[in-house]
Amino acid sequence: MPPPATSNLGYTPPDGGWGWVIVFSAFISIGFSYAFPKSLTVFFKEIQEYFSVSYSEIAWVSSVMLATMYAAGPISSVLVNRYGSRPVVMVGGLLVGLGMVSASFGTTIVHLYLCVGVIGGFGLAFNLQPSLTIIGTYFHAKRPLANGLAMTGSPVVLFTLAPLNQFLFDSFGWRGSFLILGGITLNCCVAGSLMRPVKKTVESTPKEEALEFNGPEEAAPEVSTESQSCVQRFIDISLFKHRGFLIYLVGNIILFFGFFAPVVFLAPYAKHQGIDEYSAAFLLSIFALSDMFVRPATGFAGNTKWVRPKIQYFFAFAVSYNGVCHLLCPLLPGYAGLVVYAVFFGLAFGMLSALLFETLMDLVGAKRFSTAVGLCTIIECGPVLLGPPISGALVDAFGDYKYMYYTCGVFMLVPGIFFFIMHYFNYKKLDEEKHKAAVEMRTAEDTVHLNIGQKDKSEDEVEK
Amino acid sequence: MSISCMHFSCQLLLLLSFHRHVNTNLSVSENSTFITEPPVETPEPKTPPLAPLTPTQTAQRSVVLTGENHTEKIEVVNPVILNLECVWPGNSKSLPNITGYWTKDGQTIETSYSNIPLENDRYRLIKEFTIMNEEDLGIYSYLFGPKAKVEFILAAPHLGEVRDKPIVSYVGDSVVMLCKMDEKKPQPISWNWYIQNGTNKVQIESDANAHKYKITNEGKKTKLLVYNLTESDSGVYYCGAVYGVATSMGHMQLRVITYYEPLKPFIGILAEVVVLVAVILLYEKTGSRKHGQSGTEENTDQTNNLSHRDNDVAEGHSSTRQRKV
């Protein structure tokens, strides 16, 4: 049974109804944000020949897009805080569409960097953050499930875009494909139009019950926005004093170094072992399929009453499991071993992705989530970009993929253990704070009751 | 060695005699061996000479049959005198004499019929072939009577992966077509590009039409750039890797289309997006207007009802610790 619907949001979130439509629209937005940069690689070979550049120069298009998407996080957060999710997502969709359409007329590679990379990246950033934020406003009790379902957008859209892109390329070449993809990404505007701001019905249950089950959100009343300065309202530096946020940030910075590289190198590793191109590509499909199915399952599991209160441990487990997977990968022989690895890695990757933002929401609360996720993404920008090239350098240096896998495994296992330890202490501290606050409340109530009693007594005396 | 050799054991006896006194490299891979020219100091002629010239190499390939069939691929780069030897081990039931013959590309070579005696428990035959140009390449098979067959596939090095689907480009734009030879294969002497004109292949001269075509050769790769495309440029293009013995061809198709083609689906999708957004937003406006009309009088009631309903929902989900005040 999921915990009660009360939260310190100041209103009761619907936890259903239109919320499921929001999950669907977030599914599309998040799906495009993560899958779109990856799916463009289909066009790279032809574009590389057309502009006579090296492969690494063309690969920068995807990297610039991903980097801009992460770096524009804080801007996105500010806009969402100010205007709400809906306008930001619609503008995001327009930006990506515009970027792709202008890229289709591009004459130099720099033109592509700017149109696809920068403009497209901004557009995707304006899709990602608001979608995550709006889920936090619509859901509390079923939030892990909603998050898990929304994050499933990424593998599903990738699965759809990959063959679609190939088909578009065969029919229209890269220019026509970019034009049509610009149109397809405009559907993010449709997703945005569905994101109605939530109707804030006033919470009528007393404050005391709000303290009973809040997860590890700090029981102390949230910092009111009126007392903050202008800058703080936009950036919220106070988050850096938030214990949970710091734990999350530090762990994430390390784990992102080893997060994406194994995906990027799965097919090359298979080919290096002598497996043919189609079987290697099939491995990625297996990975995507297991990723796709585990995300909603993880969301559902995260919602159960056993896991929800200690969801940080679940996340720590997912991170460690990733690490173990990578450490064991080089030991698995042949194609069958790689298939097994692809399945388990897909499970690990999906689990982590489904919980990635849910745990942040859990730690900082839905109100500060928008700002928190903006700060997180801009800081994570570095590891995300540096991870694959560092792994590539390792492969080139040793001529063998296993050292890269060992390194990635360590990069994931260490944060996993770090999370376990730190959250153990964090939970303990939160429980202490909750008890202290509860005790204070009770004494305050007692004094109020006493005062009322005295007032009644004095009134009675007056009446007499 | 490779798995196929488990089925067929290949013994290669190579006898090399040379006109020039230089060393050659010999690399043996799974099914085929290629006979390569050593690095040359003098420049080679641009086109292979048509007059018969004394071949500079002789080579021999032998196959010992262990089953009923064997296929051997031989990559030929330069003109060569090739001795092909076929050995078929006999057994106690073998006839003392059998008749064998050669075929080339399915056609029997009439003069090749011969009787082969059983010597040392095997049948052995060797024949010399002069491989000078493209017509001499093909599939040479030797049949030991009706029972056993040895096939030698003689070919110039094949091109690497060439795109089988058409390359699409736009009117006024330019296009790059790429042909390349595998890393492991020998480097061609030069590259040629041809365009299909009716049933002929017309060679593309990049010097004559410098504003239209540009050919860039980089060893094992070649690129054809076509500028200022028009719809008449659509068609089949061939790239040829020129070797001493023959030219190895690859082909690809170019399709030139106008911008209107992708524009049509784009406008379709754009229309769909606009319609959906309009419908969704209008639906919401009318929905809220309905609420607004009926709700202005009972606004407070509505919010109370909503909050009560939410409370019930909360109650339904909550644990027993929840107390209603």
Interface residues (C-beta under 8 A of the other chain):
Chain A: M1 P2 P3 P4 A5 T6 T12 P14 D15 E49 Y50 S52 M90 V101 A141 F169 D170 S171 F172 G173 R175 G176 S177 L179 I180 G182 G183 I184 L186 N187 C189 V190 S193 L194 R196 K199 T201 V202 E203 S204 T205 P206 E209 E212 F213
Chain B: K165 P166 I167 V168 S169 Y170 D173 S174 V175 V176 L178 K223 I257 Y259 E261 P262 L263 P265 F266 G268 I269 L270 V273 L276 V277 I280 L281 E284 T303 L306 S307 D310 N311 V313 A314 H317 S318 S319 R321 Q322 R323 K324 V325
